[in-house]
Amino acid sequence: MIKLIASDIDGTLVPEGSHEISHEYFKVIEDLKEVGIRFCACSGRQYASMLDLFRPIADDIYFISGNGTVLRTKDRMLHVWPLEKDLVLQLIEAVRGIEGACFVVENPDRCYMDHGEDSDFMKMLRDGYHYDVHNVDDITKIPMDNIVKVSIYCDGIEPRTEELRHDPRFSHLNMLISGAKWLDVTAREAGKGEAYALLQEYLGIGIEETVYFGDNLNDLSAFHETGVALTVANARHELKEAADIVERSYRKMGVLHELRNILGHARDYIAANEELD
């Protein structure tokens, strides 16, 4: 029987950057908990944004934020995968050379940028994603001892970051396309798959008892750390090829449909075992 479900957010549950989610998801997640199935929200988003989205059920779920760099509950930090300080500074210098690119530097609790308090980038992060984001005069002067992610945002993200992604200085880092305009840079040891595997170990749950939903390249590592990998109709073709099941798009609540199926099977399983007793 399934005991743990994790799901990506943007493009899987909601439109990119949305801060609203159907309350039907909250109900089915609470119902899953009643039959012994735990839920984990897993995203490239900052934790504050995820908490805002899932606040009504935040006490009952797990969070993997920052593209697998932070594993936590609402009240407890379980594991953090930080970047080396020198590498962060080198990344900042390199990203500043990418024409038209904005970037944000993130630690487990908040993120920083120096594009201006009234910039469109700030408004998108603060008002769209509901990030806890701070504008500073010089981002290289912030505390660097617990930075987990550098995120780059621009149109044409793949061609514009090609040189960065092939820079030998950063060959031992993870660089993953995590949205239509996003590239996330994290420690090599970090990733959604690595964090999901650690959560399974923490809970004492076998990989065959798990499910994962995702739609983008940053979800592929989690596909390798789950019993059943599911994607949605609007996902990248790489995800559709790797998935065990392709559900309806997020617009048609494909994940909600599958969660209800899992809940129904779990209830049938429990009822059948009660009859045997």
N, C-alpha and C positions, 0 to 999 in steps of 0.2 A: 504493500500500500504506500502511496505517496505520503511523505511526512514534511517536505519542505519545498516551497515554491518561491522563486525569485523572478522579478521582472524589471526590465529596463522601463524607462518612463517616456522620454521624448521620441515620438514616432512609433511607439509600441502601445502606450496607453493613451497618450494625449498628443495634440499637435506640438511641433517644436516650440519650446519656450512658453508653453501655456502654464498658468498658475491655477487652473481649475480642472477638476476631475470629477466624473460622475460619482455621486454618492452610492450608486449601485455597487461600485468596487468596494467601498467600505463595508457594506452589508455582507457581501460574499466572503470577504477576507475574515470578518468576525465569525461568520458561519463555519468557515474552514478551521478556524482556531478551536471551535467547539468540538470538532471531530478529530482534533489532534494534529492538524496540518498548519505549520508555521509559514509566515510570509515575510519576504525580504524585498524591499525596494532597492533597486540597484541602478545607479545612474552616473553619468559624467558630471551631473550637477553638484553644486556645493550643498553641504548638509542643511544649511539654513533654508534653502529653497525647497529641499525635499521635505523637511519638517513642516514648512508652511503648507505644502500640498497635501500631506497625509496627517495633519494635526489631529483630526477626530479619532484616529486609531493609532497614533504614534506610540502610545504606551505598550502596544501589543505586537509591534513588528520590529524587524531588524533593518538597518540601513547600511548599504555599501555606497559611499559617496566618492566624488572626485575620481571617477573612472577606476574604482578599485584600489584607491590609496588609503581609504579609511573604512574600517569596519566597526560598527557601534550599535548600541541601543540608544533610546532617547536619553538615558541617564548615565550610560557607561561607555567609555572608549575601550574597545576590545583589541584593536591593532591599528597601527599607522605605518605606512611605507613612505618615508621622507626622501627627498632629493638631496644630493650633496650641495652645500652652499656655493662652492666654486662653479659647479655646473649651472646652477640657477643664474648666476651673474653672466656666465658666458652665453647662456640662452637668451637672456634679456638683450645683450649686445647684438646677437645675431638676428633676433626677431625685429629689432628696430631698423634693420636694413631691408626688411620686406615691405615693398611699396604697398600702401593701402591697408596694412595690417594693424589691428589693435590686439592687445594682449592683457591678460590678467594673471596675477600670481596668487596662489591659494595655499593657505594652511588649513588644518582641520576645522577651524572655527569661523574664519572670515577670509576675504580676498582683497587684493590691493591692485590699483591701477593708477596711472599718472596721465591719463588722457583729458582730464578736466571734469570738474563737478557737473558742468552743464553739457557735456558731450553726449552725442547720441548713443555711444557705447555704454556710458554710465546709465543713461535712462533705460536702455534695454535690459541691462543686468539688474538694476535696482527695481524698476517698475514692471518689467516683463517677467524675468525669472525669479524675482523677489530674493535676490542675493543680499547677503550682508557684505556690502562692498564699500571700500574706503578709498577715496582719491587722495593721493599724496603728491608732494612736490617732486620727489625723486624716488622711484620704486627701488632703486639699488640700496637705499638707506633703511629699508624696513628690516626687522629681525628675520634672519635667514635660517635659523636653526631648525625649523620644523615645516619647511615648505614641501608640499606634497605634489603640486601640479602647476605647470605653466600652460595656459590655454591661449591659443592664437585664433583670431576671428578675422575673416576677410572673404570677399567674393573670390571664386576660383581657388578655393583653399588647396586643392591637390597640386595644380601646376605652380602656384605661387610659393608653396613650401617645399617643392621638390629638392631644391638645393639644400635647404635645412635638413630635410629627412635623409639626405645622403652625406651630410657632413660627418667625417670620421670622428670628430670630437664627441659626437653624440651617438655613436654607433651602439653603445651599450645601454641606451635609454629606450623606453617604449614611446613611439610616436604613432598615434592612432587617430584616424578620421573618426570623429564622434558625432558629426552632424553635417548638414549641407554646407556650413561655413566654418566649421570648428576643427582644429587639430589640438589634441591634448598630448602633453609631454609629461611622462611620469618615470619613476624608477623602474628598472628592468624587472625587479621582483614584484612590482605591483601589477594589478590588472583585475578585471571583474572575475575572471576565472580563478585566480589565486585567492582572492578574497572570499569567493563563494565556497571554494574547497576548504578554506580555514573555518568558515562558519559551519560547514557540515561536520568537521572534526570537533569543533567546540560543542556542538549539539549532540554528537554521537549518532549521526545519521549517515547511512550508506549512500553512495552515489546513485545506486539503483532506486532509491526512494525519493529522488529529487526531480524537479522540473525547472526549466529556465525559459523565459520569453525575451527575445531581443530582435532588433531590426537593423543594426549597423555594425561596422567592422569592429568596433570596440566590444562587441558582444561575443565575438567568435571564441575568445579564450574561455568564456563561461560555457559555451556549447560543448567544450571538451571536458568540462567538470560537472556534467549533469547526466542524469539517466535518460531524460527526454528533453530534446531541444525543439522549441517551437518559435516560429516567426510569424509575421503578418504579411498580408498581400502587398502592402506598400514598401516592404523592406528592400534593401539592396539585393542584387541577384546572388551575391556570395552567400548571404544568409539563407536564402531560399534553397540553394544547393546543399548547404550543410545541415539544414533543419530536418527533423523527423516528421514534423507536421507544419504545414503552412495554413494559418487561420485567416479569417477575414481581416480587413484593414482596421487600424485604430478608429477610423471614422465609423465603422460598422460594429465596433465593440467586440472585435475578434477575441481578445484576451478574456474579456468578461464571459463570453460564451464558453470558452474552454475551462475557465475557473469553475463555472457552474457544472460543467460535465464532470470535472474532478470531484467536486463536492457530492454530486449524485452518486458516483461510483463508491466514494468513501462511506456514504450513508448506507448504501446497499451492502457493502462489505461488513460493516459493523452490525447491521441487522441480521445478516446471515450467521455471523458468529454468535450472536445472542441466542438465536434459535437453536444452535448446536449445544449451547450451554444448558 
